Amino acid sequence: MTYVHGYDTRENERLEDQAGTLVDLLHSDTAYPPGSTVLEVGCGVGAQTLTLARRSPDAGFTSIDVSAASIAEARQKIDGTGLTNVEFQQADIFALPFDAESFDHVFVCFVLEHLSRPLQALAILKGVLRPGGTITVIEGDHGSAYFYPDSSAAQAAIDCLVELQRRAGGNALIGRQVFPLLVEAGFEAVRVSPRMVYVDSSRPELVDGFTRKTFTAMVEGIREPAIAAGLTDPERFDAGVRDLYRTTERDGVFCYTFFKGVARK
Amino acid sequence: MTYVHGYDTRENERLEDQAGTLVDLLHSDTAYPPGSTVLEVGCGVGAQTLTLARRSPDAGFTSIDVSAASIAEARQKIDGTGLTNVEFQQADIFALPFDAESFDHVFVCFVLEHLSRPLQALAILKGVLRPGGTITVIEGDHGSAYFYPDSSAAQAAIDCLVELQRRAGGNALIGRQVFPLLVEAGFEAVRVSPRMVYVDSSRPELVDGFTRKTFTAMVEGIREPAIAAGLTDPERFDAGVRDLYRTTERDGVFCYTFFKGVARK
């Protein structure tokens, strides 16, 4: 798997900004009972891990990621907080080193979008989940982005990101598929709720934290690969990014939606 | 102004289905104090009027529409309920028969999308609103529609509706502009909240009431004018409608967002 956003420092800062802005919207209704065991899949640099572990201080988390470098950084981040309820482990979602039905809950955030076989991944996760346990899946959907002023150049820049992710085997439009994927994987009581981020200039913290530093920064981050892949040219791509920044002005509006699904085995 | 959806019986049924399904999502946070006077602009056949008058039984509503036929139907609808706090009047938003600053509140729902000069309309409404009074604006945005399975034919059918509305002088993408329009019209304390309709098969009442009977019925309703205008051909349009219905199956998902703005003079 190629992680389309790369692993450099700026990307890590972007993930932290994103996590900071969106924590309440995405995670405020996730808490695990004392003593329960939770597998966090694809923890990356630990942006969500920190939130999870703080919100459920008496649950035990096992957080895995395929990247050793990300695991090292996540471990460092948690070590600095005094939290003791997280164990990190480098592991591949398609080759999990855990016994069947060994976790009470599974948590998967911003992971399925990068997988070419998300349904198979869910089936594997179902295997390590005990009967009656829950799975939580959170994904974005880049097709949910629209804005004012509208701009075909900005849409084209976003489309570059969608296409790069597709070529890397992923699916940047997977948010709308969280429901059918969980149903198809055989989970019960599937309930999906959209988490829409609505940004206008009356919400300056979102203008900065989401439109600028999360979404537009993410699009900017694929400038070189998009040009190298022949999906765009510098002039058109930069015009699209400028138009995304244009939506952060006083009369601008930006909309994006995440989808959170919770289901039971 | 040409009302793009027409005035026939089926359209009226569609508006009633729509109002029934969406009442809580759109209106549950709208209530006016006893004794206050409210101007409802573009009441149509009274779908929203009924909800407004029931939720604020001690406020007095003046509900206007440019169509005498719609006013007659709205009056009949309210007469059947025993509500006595609504007066209907045929009137044009651009030639209001009211004194300056004569209403405590103004309510405008699904109206600005049909006007070629929405900003001027807001300025006129500001004129009849007393200082300190509120305006509430609710609009949809057809650019907020996305679904699973995705379909270019379905998107093209929706685009026909957007284009017809544009040619009729309106703007089917106006929802995202509620904030900038209210700010530009000089209102204070503008606060816009999105009202997203998320539909999957775990919510059968929305599958039927929204995806089928509201949104897809609306798109189907412009089949003849869209073909007559050369925007599509029967085969392609019908394929798009079929694909919209496809989203109502067990694994389908449909998303649409309304925008509700409240501001003060």
Boltz contact constraints between the chains, C-beta under 6 A:
constraints:
  - contact:
      token1: [A, 143]
      token2: [B, 146]
      max_distance: 6.0
  - contact:
      token1: [A, 146]
      token2: [B, 143]
      max_distance: 6.0
  - contact:
      token1: [A, 148]
      token2: [B, 176]
      max_distance: 6.0
  - contact:
      token1: [A, 148]
      token2: [B, 177]
      max_distance: 6.0
  - contact:
      token1: [A, 176]
      token2: [B, 148]
      max_distance: 6.0
  - contact:
      token1: [A, 176]
      token2: [B, 253]
      max_distance: 6.0
  - contact:
      token1: [A, 177]
      token2: [B, 148]
      max_distance: 6.0
  - contact:
      token1: [A, 179]
      token2: [B, 200]
      max_distance: 6.0
  - contact:
      token1: [A, 179]
      token2: [B, 253]
      max_distance: 6.0
  - contact:
      token1: [A, 180]
      token2: [B, 251]
      max_distance: 6.0
  - contact:
      token1: [A, 194]
      token2: [B, 196]
      max_distance: 6.0
  - contact:
      token1: [A, 194]
      token2: [B, 198]
      max_distance: 6.0
  - contact:
      token1: [A, 196]
      token2: [B, 194]
      max_distance: 6.0
  - contact:
      token1: [A, 196]
      token2: [B, 196]
      max_distance: 6.0
  - contact:
      token1: [A, 198]
      token2: [B, 194]
      max_distance: 6.0
  - contact:
      token1: [A, 200]
      token2: [B, 179]
      max_distance: 6.0
  - contact:
      token1: [A, 251]
      token2: [B, 180]
      max_distance: 6.0
  - contact:
      token1: [A, 253]
      token2: [B, 176]
      max_distance: 6.0
  - contact:
      token1: [A, 253]
      token2: [B, 179]
      max_distance: 6.0
